Amino acid sequence: MSAAEEQRWVTVMLDKLAAQESKRMLGDDELAERAQRLSDQYLDGCAAPDTVRWVTNQNTRWGSCTPSEGSIRLSHRLQGMPEYVIDYVLLHELAHLLVPGHGPRFWKLLDAYPRTERARGYLEGVVAAGRLPHLPTGREEPED
């Protein structure tokens, strides 16, 4: 598959996924409920954030947390992505409430989530697609 064909298919598939998932946008309250369910299911309920919310000022990170405040923030860029990806990022930040760095103890916590590798691959694909030069998708107006 050529690079142009690959880019076209990446764009098509991301558009399809975004269209499916955009129907199910989570508000901050639903995000907090989801975080609690994930903590209960994968972290024995040990991670209990005080706040979980969407933010629009994170353009290079998918999420962040401040353990001392018990706050988790997810980038608005995740909205419309598959639920398992949002769950992975939430779980990643929940794990940081328990373990500050990215050492073996941290990754062991994430091993419990069965879609960790798939979600990481998805996010890596989104980042890689954003680095590719813009290629026509057939939807642009022709230039005169």
N, CA, C and O atoms as CSV, one atom per row, in Angstrom:
chain,resi,resn,atom,element,x,y,z
A,1,MET,N,N,0.850,-1.167,0.000
A,1,MET,CA,C,0.000,0.000,0.000
A,1,MET,C,C,0.901,1.237,0.000
A,1,MET,O,O,1.843,1.326,0.788
A,2,SER,N,N,0.611,2.170,-0.872
A,2,SER,CA,C,1.424,3.387,-0.935
A,2,SER,C,C,1.128,4.273,0.272
A,2,SER,O,O,0.133,4.092,0.973
A,3,ALA,N,N,2.021,5.231,0.490
A,3,ALA,CA,C,1.830,6.155,1.616
A,3,ALA,C,C,0.552,6.966,1.434
A,3,ALA,O,O,-0.162,7.232,2.401
A,4,ALA,N,N,0.264,7.357,0.202
A,4,ALA,CA,C,-0.954,8.128,-0.063
A,4,ALA,C,C,-2.200,7.291,0.207
A,4,ALA,O,O,-3.170,7.781,0.784
A,5,GLU,N,N,-2.170,6.036,-0.210
A,5,GLU,CA,C,-3.311,5.143,0.026
A,5,GLU,C,C,-3.473,4.875,1.523
A,5,GLU,O,O,-4.591,4.848,2.037
A,6,GLU,N,N,-2.354,4.677,2.216
A,6,GLU,CA,C,-2.414,4.457,3.651
A,6,GLU,C,C,-3.038,5.664,4.347
A,6,GLU,O,O,-3.904,5.504,5.208
A,7,GLN,N,N,-2.609,6.863,3.984
A,7,GLN,CA,C,-3.166,8.079,4.588
A,7,GLN,C,C,-4.657,8.186,4.309
A,7,GLN,O,O,-5.430,8.570,5.187
A,8,ARG,N,N,-5.057,7.852,3.105
A,8,ARG,CA,C,-6.475,7.931,2.754
A,8,ARG,C,C,-7.281,6.983,3.628
A,8,ARG,O,O,-8.341,7.358,4.129
A,9,TRP,N,N,-6.796,5.762,3.818
A,9,TRP,CA,C,-7.521,4.792,4.636
A,9,TRP,C,C,-7.522,5.166,6.110
A,9,TRP,O,O,-8.518,4.959,6.802
A,10,VAL,N,N,-6.417,5.713,6.593
A,10,VAL,CA,C,-6.376,6.176,7.985
A,10,VAL,C,C,-7.438,7.254,8.183
A,10,VAL,O,O,-8.176,7.229,9.168
A,11,THR,N,N,-7.514,8.192,7.255
A,11,THR,CA,C,-8.496,9.275,7.351
A,11,THR,C,C,-9.917,8.731,7.306
A,11,THR,O,O,-10.766,9.140,8.098
A,12,VAL,N,N,-10.176,7.817,6.387
A,12,VAL,CA,C,-11.513,7.229,6.266
A,12,VAL,C,C,-11.910,6.510,7.551
A,12,VAL,O,O,-13.017,6.699,8.056
A,13,MET,N,N,-11.011,5.693,8.076
A,13,MET,CA,C,-11.331,4.923,9.277
A,13,MET,C,C,-11.488,5.824,10.500
A,13,MET,O,O,-12.385,5.603,11.313
A,14,LEU,N,N,-10.630,6.834,10.644
A,14,LEU,CA,C,-10.770,7.750,11.770
A,14,LEU,C,C,-12.071,8.533,11.680
A,14,LEU,O,O,-12.721,8.782,12.696
A,15,ASP,N,N,-12.454,8.924,10.465
A,15,ASP,CA,C,-13.735,9.618,10.284
A,15,ASP,C,C,-14.906,8.731,10.678
A,15,ASP,O,O,-15.847,9.187,11.329
A,16,LYS,N,N,-14.848,7.458,10.283
A,16,LYS,CA,C,-15.929,6.528,10.633
A,16,LYS,C,C,-16.011,6.317,12.138
A,16,LYS,O,O,-17.097,6.340,12.718
A,17,LEU,N,N,-14.856,6.109,12.767
A,17,LEU,CA,C,-14.845,5.919,14.221
A,17,LEU,C,C,-15.346,7.158,14.947
A,17,LEU,O,O,-16.121,7.060,15.898
A,18,ALA,N,N,-14.904,8.317,14.496
A,18,ALA,CA,C,-15.330,9.559,15.143
A,18,ALA,C,C,-16.831,9.757,14.998
A,18,ALA,O,O,-17.491,10.201,15.938
A,19,ALA,N,N,-17.372,9.436,13.839
A,19,ALA,CA,C,-18.815,9.579,13.629
A,19,ALA,C,C,-19.598,8.664,14.552
A,19,ALA,O,O,-20.618,9.069,15.109
A,20,GLN,N,N,-19.130,7.428,14.720
A,20,GLN,CA,C,-19.813,6.483,15.610
A,20,GLN,C,C,-19.748,6.940,17.058
A,20,GLN,O,O,-20.753,6.915,17.768
A,21,GLU,N,N,-18.579,7.353,17.490
A,21,GLU,CA,C,-18.386,7.690,18.894
A,21,GLU,C,C,-18.886,9.072,19.257
A,21,GLU,O,O,-19.185,9.327,20.424
A,22,SER,N,N,-18.986,9.981,18.281
A,22,SER,CA,C,-19.404,11.337,18.606
A,22,SER,C,C,-20.838,11.375,19.109
A,22,SER,O,O,-21.250,12.346,19.744
A,23,LYS,N,N,-21.589,10.337,18.834
A,23,LYS,CA,C,-22.960,10.253,19.314
A,23,LYS,C,C,-23.000,10.011,20.812
A,23,LYS,O,O,-24.051,10.168,21.433
A,24,ARG,N,N,-21.871,9.632,21.406
A,24,ARG,CA,C,-21.845,9.236,22.806
A,24,ARG,C,C,-20.860,10.076,23.607
A,24,ARG,O,O,-20.038,9.533,24.346
A,25,MET,N,N,-20.936,11.385,23.469
A,25,MET,CA,C,-20.032,12.257,24.227
A,25,MET,C,C,-20.368,12.196,25.713
A,25,MET,O,O,-21.533,12.258,26.106
A,26,LEU,N,N,-19.344,12.074,26.512
A,26,LEU,CA,C,-19.515,12.031,27.958
A,26,LEU,C,C,-19.342,13.427,28.535
A,26,LEU,O,O,-18.448,14.170,28.130
A,27,GLY,N,N,-20.199,13.779,29.480
A,27,GLY,CA,C,-20.011,15.010,30.226
A,27,GLY,C,C,-19.068,14.754,31.386
A,27,GLY,O,O,-18.649,13.617,31.607
A,28,ASP,N,N,-18.731,15.793,32.125
A,28,ASP,CA,C,-17.818,15.647,33.266
A,28,ASP,C,C,-18.365,14.685,34.316
A,28,ASP,O,O,-17.612,13.903,34.895
A,29,ASP,N,N,-19.681,14.741,34.565
A,29,ASP,CA,C,-20.269,13.846,35.568
A,29,ASP,C,C,-20.142,12.387,35.145
A,29,ASP,O,O,-19.795,11.527,35.954
A,30,GLU,N,N,-20.425,12.113,33.868
A,30,GLU,CA,C,-20.299,10.735,33.362
A,30,GLU,C,C,-18.841,10.292,33.370
A,30,GLU,O,O,-18.541,9.124,33.616
A,31,LEU,N,N,-17.942,11.229,33.102
A,31,LEU,CA,C,-16.513,10.927,33.123
A,31,LEU,C,C,-16.086,10.531,34.544
A,31,LEU,O,O,-15.319,9.584,34.720
A,32,ALA,N,N,-16.576,11.247,35.542
A,32,ALA,CA,C,-16.246,10.925,36.933
A,32,ALA,C,C,-16.823,9.559,37.326
A,32,ALA,O,O,-16.163,8.782,38.016
A,33,GLU,N,N,-18.050,9.269,36.888
A,33,GLU,CA,C,-18.658,7.964,37.169
A,33,GLU,C,C,-17.857,6.848,36.508
A,33,GLU,O,O,-17.634,5.792,37.100
A,34,ARG,N,N,-17.433,7.094,35.289
A,34,ARG,CA,C,-16.645,6.108,34.556
A,34,ARG,C,C,-15.310,5.863,35.270
A,34,ARG,O,O,-14.860,4.723,35.381
A,35,ALA,N,N,-14.685,6.938,35.750
A,35,ALA,CA,C,-13.416,6.805,36.474
A,35,ALA,C,C,-13.609,5.949,37.724
A,35,ALA,O,O,-12.768,5.106,38.035
A,36,GLN,N,N,-14.704,6.161,38.432
A,36,GLN,CA,C,-14.963,5.368,39.638
A,36,GLN,C,C,-15.143,3.894,39.292
A,36,GLN,O,O,-14.616,3.023,39.985
A,37,ARG,N,N,-15.889,3.611,38.219
A,37,ARG,CA,C,-16.083,2.214,37.796
A,37,ARG,C,C,-14.750,1.573,37.420
A,37,ARG,O,O,-14.486,0.427,37.785
A,38,LEU,N,N,-13.916,2.305,36.695
A,38,LEU,CA,C,-12.613,1.770,36.297
A,38,LEU,C,C,-11.728,1.520,37.511
A,38,LEU,O,O,-11.044,0.498,37.582
A,39,SER,N,N,-11.738,2.443,38.462
A,39,SER,CA,C,-10.955,2.258,39.684
A,39,SER,C,C,-11.436,1.018,40.428
A,39,SER,O,O,-10.630,0.206,40.883
A,40,ASP,N,N,-12.749,0.879,40.549
A,40,ASP,CA,C,-13.304,-0.288,41.239
A,40,ASP,C,C,-12.926,-1.589,40.529
A,40,ASP,O,O,-12.549,-2.572,41.167
A,41,GLN,N,N,-13.033,-1.578,39.205
A,41,GLN,CA,C,-12.813,-2.791,38.430
A,41,GLN,C,C,-11.348,-3.191,38.320
A,41,GLN,O,O,-11.024,-4.376,38.404
A,42,TYR,N,N,-10.461,-2.218,38.134
A,42,TYR,CA,C,-9.064,-2.549,37.837
A,42,TYR,C,C,-8.074,-2.178,38.939
A,42,TYR,O,O,-6.952,-2.685,38.957
A,43,LEU,N,N,-8.475,-1.302,39.854
A,43,LEU,CA,C,-7.540,-0.845,40.895
A,43,LEU,C,C,-8.092,-1.077,42.297
A,43,LEU,O,O,-7.685,-0.409,43.247
A,44,ASP,N,N,-9.005,-2.014,42.423
A,44,ASP,CA,C,-9.622,-2.345,43.713
A,44,ASP,C,C,-10.200,-1.124,44.423
A,44,ASP,O,O,-10.276,-1.090,45.651
A,45,GLY,N,N,-10.610,-0.117,43.638
A,45,GLY,CA,C,-11.213,1.085,44.210
A,45,GLY,C,C,-10.235,1.988,44.935
A,45,GLY,O,O,-10.645,2.930,45.614
A,46,CYS,N,N,-8.941,1.710,44.799
A,46,CYS,CA,C,-7.928,2.474,45.548
A,46,CYS,C,C,-7.696,3.884,45.015
A,46,CYS,O,O,-7.256,4.756,45.764
A,47,ALA,N,N,-7.982,4.125,43.740
A,47,ALA,CA,C,-7.803,5.461,43.168
A,47,ALA,C,C,-9.150,6.173,43.208
A,47,ALA,O,O,-10.109,5.756,42.558
A,48,ALA,N,N,-9.206,7.248,43.978
A,48,ALA,CA,C,-10.468,7.979,44.155
A,48,ALA,C,C,-10.235,9.466,43.899
A,48,ALA,O,O,-9.945,10.218,44.829
A,49,PRO,N,N,-10.360,9.888,42.651
A,49,PRO,CA,C,-10.136,11.306,42.353
A,49,PRO,C,C,-11.248,12.183,42.929
A,49,PRO,O,O,-12.397,11.758,43.041
A,50,ASP,N,N,-10.888,13.399,43.288
A,50,ASP,CA,C,-11.878,14.377,43.744
A,50,ASP,C,C,-12.598,15.000,42.557
A,50,ASP,O,O,-13.795,15.280,42.623
A,51,THR,N,N,-11.857,15.216,41.466
A,51,THR,CA,C,-12.466,15.778,40.260
A,51,THR,C,C,-11.928,15.066,39.029
A,51,THR,O,O,-10.766,14.663,38.975
A,52,VAL,N,N,-12.812,14.921,38.039
A,52,VAL,CA,C,-12.441,14.382,36.732
A,52,VAL,C,C,-13.185,15.250,35.724
A,52,VAL,O,O,-14.407,15.382,35.788
A,53,ARG,N,N,-12.435,15.842,34.789
A,53,ARG,CA,C,-13.099,16.745,33.847
A,53,ARG,C,C,-12.352,16.844,32.530
A,53,ARG,O,O,-11.165,16.531,32.432
A,54,TRP,N,N,-13.086,17.290,31.521
A,54,TRP,CA,C,-12.516,17.586,30.215
A,54,TRP,C,C,-11.876,18.971,30.274
A,54,TRP,O,O,-12.378,19.867,30.952
A,55,VAL,N,N,-10.760,19.137,29.556
A,55,VAL,CA,C,-10.131,20.455,29.441
A,55,VAL,C,C,-9.748,20.694,27.982
A,55,VAL,O,O,-9.546,19.755,27.212
A,56,THR,N,N,-9.656,21.958,27.629
A,56,THR,CA,C,-9.312,22.311,26.242
A,56,THR,C,C,-7.902,22.866,26.106
A,56,THR,O,O,-7.512,23.298,25.021
A,57,ASN,N,N,-7.130,22.863,27.192
A,57,ASN,CA,C,-5.785,23.442,27.133
A,57,ASN,C,C,-4.677,22.394,27.068
A,57,ASN,O,O,-3.509,22.716,27.286
A,58,GLN,N,N,-5.027,21.153,26.772
A,58,GLN,CA,C,-4.010,20.104,26.651
A,58,GLN,C,C,-3.936,19.659,25.191
A,58,GLN,O,O,-4.754,18.864,24.728
A,59,ASN,N,N,-2.965,20.173,24.494
A,59,ASN,CA,C,-2.829,19.830,23.081
A,59,ASN,C,C,-1.675,18.886,22.803
A,59,ASN,O,O,-1.519,18.403,21.682
A,60,THR,N,N,-0.862,18.619,23.821
A,60,THR,CA,C,0.242,17.683,23.621
A,60,THR,C,C,0.115,16.461,24.516
A,60,THR,O,O,0.859,15.494,24.348
A,61,ARG,N,N,-0.809,16.488,25.456
A,61,ARG,CA,C,-1.043,15.344,26.349
A,61,ARG,C,C,-2.480,14.884,26.188
A,61,ARG,O,O,-3.368,15.668,25.853
A,62,TRP,N,N,-2.689,13.608,26.429
A,62,TRP,CA,C,-4.049,13.065,26.401
A,62,TRP,C,C,-4.734,13.268,27.741
A,62,TRP,O,O,-5.957,13.386,27.805
A,63,GLY,N,N,-3.958,13.308,28.802
A,63,GLY,CA,C,-4.526,13.504,30.129
A,63,GLY,C,C,-3.444,13.891,31.102
A,63,GLY,O,O,-2.252,13.787,30.813
A,64,SER,N,N,-3.881,14.341,32.262
A,64,SER,CA,C,-2.929,14.673,33.323
A,64,SER,C,C,-3.647,14.543,34.662
A,64,SER,O,O,-4.875,14.536,34.736
A,65,CYS,N,N,-2.846,14.442,35.706
A,65,CYS,CA,C,-3.439,14.397,37.032
A,65,CYS,C,C,-2.520,15.102,38.011
A,65,CYS,O,O,-1.310,15.205,37.805
A,66,THR,N,N,-3.127,15.579,39.072
A,66,THR,CA,C,-2.397,16.196,40.169
A,66,THR,C,C,-2.760,15.416,41.420
A,66,THR,O,O,-3.792,15.677,42.039
A,67,PRO,N,N,-1.913,14.451,41.800
A,67,PRO,CA,C,-2.238,13.601,42.944
A,67,PRO,C,C,-2.527,14.374,44.225
A,67,PRO,O,O,-3.409,13.988,44.992
A,68,SER,N,N,-1.793,15.462,44.467
A,68,SER,CA,C,-1.997,16.215,45.706
A,68,SER,C,C,-3.385,16.849,45.781
A,68,SER,O,O,-3.903,17.097,46.869
A,69,GLU,N,N,-3.980,17.108,44.619
A,69,GLU,CA,C,-5.328,17.686,44.569
A,69,GLU,C,C,-6.393,16.629,44.264
A,69,GLU,O,O,-7.590,16.889,44.386
A,70,GLY,N,N,-5.951,15.449,43.871
A,70,GLY,CA,C,-6.897,14.403,43.486
A,70,GLY,C,C,-7.655,14.748,42.222
A,70,GLY,O,O,-8.809,14.352,42.059
A,71,SER,N,N,-7.012,15.487,41.320
A,71,SER,CA,C,-7.702,15.921,40.104
A,71,SER,C,C,-7.151,15.225,38.869
A,71,SER,O,O,-5.947,15.004,38.738
A,72,ILE,N,N,-8.063,14.887,37.971
A,72,ILE,CA,C,-7.721,14.290,36.678
A,72,ILE,C,C,-8.347,15.158,35.600
A,72,ILE,O,O,-9.506,15.563,35.695
A,73,ARG,N,N,-7.555,15.431,34.574
A,73,ARG,CA,C,-8.021,16.211,33.436
A,73,ARG,C,C,-7.747,15.435,32.161
A,73,ARG,O,O,-6.642,14.934,31.958
A,74,LEU,N,N,-8.755,15.336,31.301
A,74,LEU,CA,C,-8.586,14.680,30.005
A,74,LEU,C,C,-8.711,15.712,28.898
A,74,LEU,O,O,-9.559,16.604,28.953
A,75,SER,N,N,-7.864,15.581,27.903
A,75,SER,CA,C,-7.901,16.487,26.763
A,75,SER,C,C,-9.199,16.307,25.984
A,75,SER,O,O,-9.666,15.188,25.774
A,76,HIS,N,N,-9.764,17.421,25.565
A,76,HIS,CA,C,-10.977,17.385,24.743
A,76,HIS,C,C,-10.733,16.655,23.422
A,76,HIS,O,O,-11.684,16.227,22.768
A,77,ARG,N,N,-9.470,16.510,23.027
A,77,ARG,CA,C,-9.153,15.803,21.780
A,77,ARG,C,C,-9.557,14.331,21.839
A,77,ARG,O,O,-9.679,13.678,20.802
A,78,LEU,N,N,-9.765,13.802,23.059
A,78,LEU,CA,C,-10.202,12.412,23.207
A,78,LEU,C,C,-11.689,12.241,22.916
A,78,LEU,O,O,-12.144,11.135,22.626
A,79,GLN,N,N,-12.439,13.327,22.993
A,79,GLN,CA,C,-13.876,13.239,22.767
A,79,GLN,C,C,-14.126,12.730,21.356
A,79,GLN,O,O,-13.559,13.241,20.390
A,80,GLY,N,N,-14.968,11.735,21.248
A,80,GLY,CA,C,-15.255,11.131,19.952
A,80,GLY,C,C,-14.386,9.923,19.643
A,80,GLY,O,O,-14.637,9.214,18.669
A,81,MET,N,N,-13.361,9.678,20.462
A,81,MET,CA,C,-12.540,8.477,20.263
A,81,MET,C,C,-13.272,7.285,20.874
A,81,MET,O,O,-14.179,7.463,21.687
A,82,PRO,N,N,-12.887,6.083,20.488
A,82,PRO,CA,C,-13.550,4.893,21.048
A,82,PRO,C,C,-13.488,4.881,22.570
A,82,PRO,O,O,-12.536,5.373,23.176
A,83,GLU,N,N,-14.516,4.314,23.166
A,83,GLU,CA,C,-14.620,4.287,24.623
A,83,GLU,C,C,-13.421,3.592,25.276
A,83,GLU,O,O,-12.960,4.017,26.336
A,84,TYR,N,N,-12.916,2.525,24.646
A,84,TYR,CA,C,-11.795,1.818,25.265
A,84,TYR,C,C,-10.547,2.699,25.332
A,84,TYR,O,O,-9.701,2.508,26.206
A,85,VAL,N,N,-10.428,3.660,24.418
A,85,VAL,CA,C,-9.290,4.584,24.439
A,85,VAL,C,C,-9.457,5.573,25.590
A,85,VAL,O,O,-8.512,5.831,26.336
A,86,ILE,N,N,-10.656,6.120,25.730
A,86,ILE,CA,C,-10.928,7.035,26.842
A,86,ILE,C,C,-10.731,6.308,28.172
A,86,ILE,O,O,-10.146,6.853,29.109
A,87,ASP,N,N,-11.223,5.077,28.241
A,87,ASP,CA,C,-11.046,4.291,29.465
A,87,ASP,C,C,-9.571,4.089,29.775
A,87,ASP,O,O,-9.165,4.197,30.932
A,88,TYR,N,N,-8.769,3.799,28.769
A,88,TYR,CA,C,-7.336,3.603,28.992
A,88,TYR,C,C,-6.698,4.880,29.556
A,88,TYR,O,O,-5.938,4.820,30.522
A,89,VAL,N,N,-7.006,6.029,28.955
A,89,VAL,CA,C,-6.402,7.280,29.423
A,89,VAL,C,C,-6.872,7.582,30.850
A,89,VAL,O,O,-6.081,8.012,31.689
A,90,LEU,N,N,-8.142,7.360,31.116
A,90,LEU,CA,C,-8.653,7.550,32.485
A,90,LEU,C,C,-7.930,6.637,33.469
A,90,LEU,O,O,-7.502,7.073,34.538
A,91,LEU,N,N,-7.800,5.373,33.098
A,91,LEU,CA,C,-7.129,4.413,33.971
A,91,LEU,C,C,-5.660,4.788,34.169
A,91,LEU,O,O,-5.122,4.638,35.266
A,92,HIS,N,N,-5.022,5.268,33.122
A,92,HIS,CA,C,-3.631,5.728,33.196
A,92,HIS,C,C,-3.507,6.829,34.255
A,92,HIS,O,O,-2.615,6.801,35.102
A,93,GLU,N,N,-4.423,7.794,34.184
A,93,GLU,CA,C,-4.374,8.893,35.150
A,93,GLU,C,C,-4.767,8.424,36.550
A,93,GLU,O,O,-4.198,8.893,37.536
A,94,LEU,N,N,-5.718,7.519,36.653
A,94,LEU,CA,C,-6.075,6.947,37.957
A,94,LEU,C,C,-4.868,6.246,38.589
A,94,LEU,O,O,-4.626,6.364,39.790
A,95,ALA,N,N,-4.124,5.524,37.770
A,95,ALA,CA,C,-2.935,4.833,38.274
A,95,ALA,C,C,-1.911,5.830,38.807
A,95,ALA,O,O,-1.184,5.531,39.754
A,96,HIS,N,N,-1.854,7.026,38.193
A,96,HIS,CA,C,-0.925,8.046,38.678
A,96,HIS,C,C,-1.325,8.586,40.045
A,96,HIS,O,O,-0.484,9.133,40.759
A,97,LEU,N,N,-2.577,8.444,40.416
A,97,LEU,CA,C,-2.959,8.837,41.775
A,97,LEU,C,C,-2.320,7.903,42.798
A,97,LEU,O,O,-2.148,8.266,43.962
A,98,LEU,N,N,-1.971,6.699,42.357
A,98,LEU,CA,C,-1.369,5.693,43.240
A,98,LEU,C,C,0.144,5.611,43.086
A,98,LEU,O,O,0.863,5.382,44.058
A,99,VAL,N,N,0.620,5.797,41.866
A,99,VAL,CA,C,2.055,5.688,41.555
A,99,VAL,C,C,2.424,6.873,40.671
A,99,VAL,O,O,1.915,6.986,39.556
A,100,PRO,N,N,3.302,7.763,41.147
A,100,PRO,CA,C,3.574,8.990,40.398
A,100,PRO,C,C,4.309,8.818,39.065
A,100,PRO,O,O,4.004,9.545,38.119
A,101,GLY,N,N,5.238,7.911,38.953
A,101,GLY,CA,C,6.044,7.801,37.731
A,101,GLY,C,C,5.542,6.735,36.785
A,101,GLY,O,O,4.432,6.225,36.934
A,102,HIS,N,N,6.373,6.401,35.805
A,102,HIS,CA,C,6.041,5.374,34.818
A,102,HIS,C,C,6.933,4.148,34.976
A,102,HIS,O,O,7.335,3.536,33.987
A,103,GLY,N,N,7.236,3.798,36.199
A,103,GLY,CA,C,8.081,2.638,36.463
A,103,GLY,C,C,7.301,1.336,36.384
A,103,GLY,O,O,6.114,1.336,36.058
A,104,PRO,N,N,7.971,0.225,36.683
A,104,PRO,CA,C,7.342,-1.098,36.596
A,104,PRO,C,C,6.073,-1.226,37.440
A,104,PRO,O,O,5.114,-1.876,37.024
A,105,ARG,N,N,6.064,-0.612,38.619
A,105,ARG,CA,C,4.882,-0.696,39.483
A,105,ARG,C,C,3.671,-0.031,38.817
A,105,ARG,O,O,2.549,-0.527,38.911
A,106,PHE,N,N,3.916,1.097,38.144
A,106,PHE,CA,C,2.851,1.802,37.424
A,106,PHE,C,C,2.287,0.929,36.301
A,106,PHE,O,O,1.073,0.754,36.199
A,107,TRP,N,N,3.175,0.380,35.457
A,107,TRP,CA,C,2.718,-0.411,34.315
A,107,TRP,C,C,2.051,-1.708,34.751
A,107,TRP,O,O,1.180,-2.224,34.051
A,108,LYS,N,N,2.450,-2.231,35.891
A,108,LYS,CA,C,1.797,-3.435,36.418
A,108,LYS,C,C,0.320,-3.149,36.712
A,108,LYS,O,O,-0.534,-4.005,36.481
A,109,LEU,N,N,0.021,-1.965,37.214
A,109,LEU,CA,C,-1.377,-1.586,37.445
A,109,LEU,C,C,-2.168,-1.577,36.136
A,109,LEU,O,O,-3.315,-2.021,36.095
A,110,LEU,N,N,-1.551,-1.072,35.076
A,110,LEU,CA,C,-2.253,-0.985,33.789
A,110,LEU,C,C,-2.356,-2.329,33.082
A,110,LEU,O,O,-3.185,-2.492,32.186
A,111,ASP,N,N,-1.532,-3.288,33.468
A,111,ASP,CA,C,-1.609,-4.623,32.870
A,111,ASP,C,C,-2.971,-5.266,33.086
A,111,ASP,O,O,-3.375,-6.139,32.318
A,112,ALA,N,N,-3.682,-4.839,34.130
A,112,ALA,CA,C,-4.998,-5.414,34.414
A,112,ALA,C,C,-6.023,-5.042,33.342
A,112,ALA,O,O,-6.990,-5.775,33.136
A,113,TYR,N,N,-5.824,-3.908,32.657
A,113,TYR,CA,C,-6.776,-3.470,31.627
A,113,TYR,C,C,-6.462,-4.202,30.324
A,113,TYR,O,O,-5.374,-4.028,29.775
A,114,PRO,N,N,-7.385,-5.012,29.819
A,114,PRO,CA,C,-7.079,-5.857,28.660
A,114,PRO,C,C,-6.851,-5.120,27.342
A,114,PRO,O,O,-6.323,-5.704,26.396
A,115,ARG,N,N,-7.235,-3.862,27.268
A,115,ARG,CA,C,-7.077,-3.134,26.002
A,115,ARG,C,C,-5.975,-2.076,26.054
A,115,ARG,O,O,-5.959,-1.154,25.239
A,116,THR,N,N,-5.068,-2.207,26.996
A,116,THR,CA,C,-3.987,-1.227,27.116
A,116,THR,C,C,-3.193,-1.100,25.823
A,116,THR,O,O,-3.031,0.005,25.306
A,117,GLU,N,N,-2.700,-2.203,25.299
A,117,GLU,CA,C,-1.871,-2.136,24.090
A,117,GLU,C,C,-2.664,-1.627,22.890
A,117,GLU,O,O,-2.150,-0.848,22.087
A,118,ARG,N,N,-3.893,-2.060,22.770
A,118,ARG,CA,C,-4.733,-1.610,21.651
A,118,ARG,C,C,-4.971,-0.100,21.737
A,118,ARG,O,O,-4.871,0.599,20.729
A,119,ALA,N,N,-5.282,0.400,22.923
A,119,ALA,CA,C,-5.523,1.834,23.101
A,119,ALA,C,C,-4.255,2.639,22.843
A,119,ALA,O,O,-4.298,3.694,22.209
A,120,ARG,N,N,-3.134,2.139,23.333
A,120,ARG,CA,C,-1.871,2.839,23.088
A,120,ARG,C,C,-1.563,2.885,21.595
A,120,ARG,O,O,-1.089,3.899,21.083
A,121,GLY,N,N,-1.833,1.783,20.901
A,121,GLY,CA,C,-1.621,1.752,19.459
A,121,GLY,C,C,-2.529,2.736,18.733
A,121,GLY,O,O,-2.107,3.402,17.788
A,122,TYR,N,N,-3.765,2.820,19.178
A,122,TYR,CA,C,-4.708,3.763,18.569
A,122,TYR,C,C,-4.196,5.195,18.727
A,122,TYR,O,O,-4.163,5.960,17.763
A,123,LEU,N,N,-3.801,5.547,19.942
A,123,LEU,CA,C,-3.310,6.900,20.199
A,123,LEU,C,C,-2.029,7.190,19.419
A,123,LEU,O,O,-1.843,8.297,18.915
A,124,GLU,N,N,-1.151,6.199,19.320
A,124,GLU,CA,C,0.066,6.376,18.523
A,124,GLU,C,C,-0.293,6.607,17.053
A,124,GLU,O,O,0.350,7.409,16.376
A,125,GLY,N,N,-1.320,5.905,16.560
A,125,GLY,CA,C,-1.774,6.095,15.189
A,125,GLY,C,C,-2.328,7.488,14.951
A,125,GLY,O,O,-2.086,8.083,13.901
A,126,VAL,N,N,-3.065,8.008,15.913
A,126,VAL,CA,C,-3.602,9.362,15.801
A,126,VAL,C,C,-2.463,10.370,15.734
A,126,VAL,O,O,-2.488,11.289,14.914
A,127,VAL,N,N,-1.469,10.199,16.593
A,127,VAL,CA,C,-0.319,11.103,16.590
A,127,VAL,C,C,0.429,10.999,15.259
A,127,VAL,O,O,0.791,12.017,14.669
A,128,ALA,N,N,0.658,9.780,14.792
A,128,ALA,CA,C,1.383,9.585,13.529
A,128,ALA,C,C,0.615,10.183,12.358
A,128,ALA,O,O,1.211,10.806,11.479
A,129,ALA,N,N,-0.694,9.999,12.339
A,129,ALA,CA,C,-1.510,10.545,11.243
A,129,ALA,C,C,-1.437,12.072,11.236
A,129,ALA,O,O,-1.466,12.692,10.173
A,130,GLY,N,N,-1.343,12.668,12.408
A,130,GLY,CA,C,-1.250,14.119,12.492
A,130,GLY,C,C,0.068,14.665,11.975
A,130,GLY,O,O,0.175,15.845,11.640
A,131,ARG,N,N,1.076,13.796,11.912
A,131,ARG,CA,C,2.396,14.223,11.419
A,131,ARG,C,C,2.539,14.075,9.913
A,131,ARG,O,O,3.459,14.634,9.316
A,132,LEU,N,N,1.629,13.323,9.294
A,132,LEU,CA,C,1.719,13.110,7.859
A,132,LEU,C,C,1.317,14.371,7.117
A,132,LEU,O,O,0.475,15.133,7.591
A,133,PRO,N,N,1.919,14.598,5.947
A,133,PRO,CA,C,1.512,15.774,5.171
A,133,PRO,C,C,0.063,15.605,4.728
A,133,PRO,O,O,-0.413,14.491,4.510
A,134,HIS,N,N,-0.615,16.719,4.601
A,134,HIS,CA,C,-2.015,16.680,4.179
A,134,HIS,C,C,-2.101,16.099,2.773
A,134,HIS,O,O,-1.433,16.574,1.854
A,135,LEU,N,N,-2.910,15.090,2.615
A,135,LEU,CA,C,-3.123,14.481,1.311
A,135,LEU,C,C,-4.593,14.638,0.949
A,135,LEU,O,O,-5.456,14.568,1.824
A,136,PRO,N,N,-4.885,14.848,-0.320
A,136,PRO,CA,C,-6.284,15.014,-0.720
A,136,PRO,C,C,-7.092,13.758,-0.400
A,136,PRO,O,O,-6.607,12.640,-0.573
A,137,THR,N,N,-8.314,13.946,0.060
A,137,THR,CA,C,-9.190,12.820,0.376
A,137,THR,C,C,-10.296,12.675,-0.644
A,137,THR,O,O,-11.120,11.766,-0.546
A,138,GLY,N,N,-10.322,13.574,-1.633
A,138,GLY,CA,C,-11.378,13.509,-2.626
A,138,GLY,C,C,-12.562,14.374,-2.246
A,138,GLY,O,O,-13.518,14.484,-3.015
A,139,ARG,N,N,-12.518,14.988,-1.081
A,139,ARG,CA,C,-13.640,15.813,-0.625
A,139,ARG,C,C,-13.361,17.302,-0.799
A,139,ARG,O,O,-14.269,18.122,-0.657
A,140,GLU,N,N,-12.119,17.657,-1.103
A,140,GLU,CA,C,-11.793,19.060,-1.252
A,140,GLU,C,C,-12.291,19.572,-2.608
A,140,GLU,O,O,-12.457,18.815,-3.565
A,141,GLU,N,N,-12.516,20.858,-2.648
A,141,GLU,CA,C,-12.905,21.500,-3.911
A,141,GLU,C,C,-11.663,21.607,-4.795
A,141,GLU,O,O,-10.582,21.934,-4.305
A,142,PRO,N,N,-11.808,21.335,-6.084
A,142,PRO,CA,C,-10.643,21.473,-6.968
A,142,PRO,C,C,-10.226,22.933,-7.087
A,142,PRO,O,O,-11.052,23.846,-7.057
A,143,GLU,N,N,-8.915,23.120,-7.223
A,143,GLU,CA,C,-8.409,24.481,-7.420
A,143,GLU,C,C,-8.557,24.850,-8.871
A,143,GLU,O,O,-8.466,23.995,-9.752
A,144,ASP,N,N,-8.790,26.152,-9.131
A,144,ASP,CA,C,-8.917,26.637,-10.524
A,144,ASP,C,C,-7.584,26.890,-11.133
A,144,ASP,O,O,-7.502,27.299,-12.291
